[in-house]
Amino acid sequence: MPEPGSEPARLAAGGRPPEGAGVVTKLSPRSVPETVARLVAMVQARGMKVFAVIDHSGEATRVGLDLRDTRVVIFGSPQAGTPVMAAAPLAALDLPLRVLVWADGEETKLSYTSPPHLAARFALSEPLASRLAGIDALTDAVVGA
């Protein structure tokens, strides 16, 4: 059981990271499956590779558990990510990039770790950090009209 007031307790209580945790969340006007399909299509159209789509809720259902619709899309570009990992090997913990698409009541949300947070975590130079920044425009396009 998490200690009251601790970050795990706050997350367990509301499912939201504390302010400043480096997580960006955007509202999608589409369902979770439609948002995932749109994200996958846009990633591929930009010449990046979709490494996996993890259906957490589907796997939960398979073992008899309930979980809101929750999917993670893991994607990237070796041309962009390899130099980052060569300079900062621990960046491989967060690369390829991933986007969580999840149901929050009647809303669909899309969440990911912000590029500045990743850059700070791994002390990336500006040229290396810029290789991660495209996720902002990509996710804007996914949730746009």
ABEGO torsion letter per residue (X at the ends): XBBBGBAAAAAAAAGBBBBGAGBBBBBBABBAAAAAAAAAAAAAAAGBBBABBBBAAAAAAAAGBBBBBBBBBBBEBAAAAAAAAAABAAAAAAOBBBBBBBBBEABBBBBBBBAAAAAAAAGBBAAAAAAAAAAAAAAAAAABX
